[in-house]
């Protein structure tokens, strides 16, 4: 495909995920390149599953633990850290 990671707009993806976590109904704006649009959507689709894949353990008794998907506030913190790491790497 000839696409390099620096061609992607990770900020576009993070902004979409942040709006979704805030309960909004975001739309992905086109960057004008069909392949990049597809890759952005694929990243969103993959990362959108992360809050359900990362479980928080809560001890509910001496021998029992409850596992819950992360709440939106924690996911927003993760997105903030992701955004910071990306900006520091550039």
N, C-alpha and C positions, 0 to 999 in steps of 0.2 A: 504493500500500500504506500510505502514511502513516507509514513507519518512518524514523526519523532515526538517524544513526550513533551518537548517544549512547544510543539504546535498546538497542544491541547490547552484549553482554558479551564484549569482546575478551579479558578475563582468562580466561573460560571456554574460549575457543578456544585461547589460548596454553597453558593448563594441559593441555588434551587433547593438543595437539601435543608438548608436553614429555614427557608420559607415553609417548606413542607412540615418540618418539626414544630414550627410555630402555629400549625393548624391552617395555614393559608393554602390556596390552590395555585401553586406556581405553574407558569408555562415556560418551557425552554425556548429561548429565542435562538433563531438560526444564526450561525456565524458565517453563512454564505458558502459553506463547503459541505457537500452531502456526506462525505466520509467523516469529517470532523463532527458533524451533527450526529451521525450514527454512533461514533465513539463516545461523545458526551452523553448520549442517552444510555448507552451500555454501562458507562461508569455510574450514572445515576441509578439505573436498575440494580446494579450490583451493591452499591453502597446503601441503597434504600433498605436492604435486608439486614444490615448490620445491627440496628437496635434490637432486633429479635434474635440475632445470633450470639450476642454478647450478653451473658446472663449475670445478674448480680445475686450473690448468695446471701441469704438472711437466715441466721440461726433462729429457729422457732422453738427449740427445746434442746435438752441435753444431747439427744441423739438424732435430731432432725434439722434439716436445712431446706428452706424454700428457695427456689430459683425463679427469678422474675426477669423478663426482658427489661432493658434499661428504659428509664423514663425520658421523655423529651428534653428535660432540662439537662440531664447528664449527656445526652446525645449532642446537644448544642455546645456543651463544653468540649466534647471530643472534636466537633467541627472547628471550634476556635483553635484548639491545639494543632489540628491538621493545617489550618490556614496559616498559623504562625510558623510551623515547620516548613511549609512551602515557601513562605516569604523569606525565611532565613537561608534557604538553600539556593536562592536566586541571586 
